[in-house]
Amino acid sequence: MKSTLSGYMQKDYESYIKAVLSVENSISDDEILQYLYDEYMQRDEMHLLIDMFIHFQMEHLYKLEKTDHTEQDSDLNGENEMDL
């Protein structure tokens, strides 16, 4: 798999990056993909996979925070485990 992906990267790097962005973010608009590719190529500090993982982590933290607030609201309403 690694050699296959490396081959795609060497053959057509732009299409490879756009494909990853499209698959991972459900983007099908060519103009948006071109914009994202151009931004990615212009920024030395941007790392494709790391940025994806950061997005995942932020999404995961948001879900945890939302769950935590829901539990706090339940506790305020007297619906904690001790009352059950």
LINPE-V451175 format. One record per backbone hydrogen bond with DSSP energy under -0.5 kcal/mol. NH is the residue of the N-H (numbers start at 1). CO is the residue of the C=O. E is the energy in kcal/mol with one decimal. If there is no record, write none. Layout:
NH/CO/E, NH/CO/E
This chain:
5/1/-2.7, 6/2/-2.5, 7/3/-2.0, 8/4/-2.0, 9/5/-2.4, 10/6/-2.4, 11/7/-2.3, 12/8/-2.6, 16/12/-2.1, 17/13/-2.6, 18/14/-2.5, 19/15/-2.4, 20/16/-2.3, 21/17/-2.6, 22/18/-2.7, 23/19/-2.9, 24/20/-2.8, 25/21/-1.9, 26/22/-1.0, 27/22/-1.1, 28/26/-0.5, 30/28/-0.5, 33/29/-2.4, 34/30/-2.4, 35/31/-2.3, 36/32/-2.8, 37/33/-2.4, 38/34/-2.7, 39/35/-2.5, 40/36/-2.5, 41/37/-2.5, 42/38/-1.6, 43/39/-1.1, 44/42/-0.7, 46/43/-1.1, 48/46/-0.5, 51/47/-2.8, 52/48/-1.8, 53/49/-2.5, 54/50/-2.6, 55/51/-2.3, 56/52/-2.3, 57/53/-3.0, 58/54/-2.8, 59/55/-2.4, 60/56/-2.8, 61/57/-2.9, 62/58/-2.4, 63/59/-2.0, 64/60/-2.3, 65/61/-2.9, 66/62/-2.6, 67/63/-2.4, 68/64/-2.7, 69/65/-2.4, 70/66/-1.9, 71/67/-2.3, 72/68/-2.3, 73/69/-2.4, 74/70/-2.0, 75/71/-2.2, 76/72/-2.1, 77/73/-1.4, 78/75/-1.5, 79/74/-3.1, 83/80/-1.0, 84/80/-0.8, 84/81/-0.7
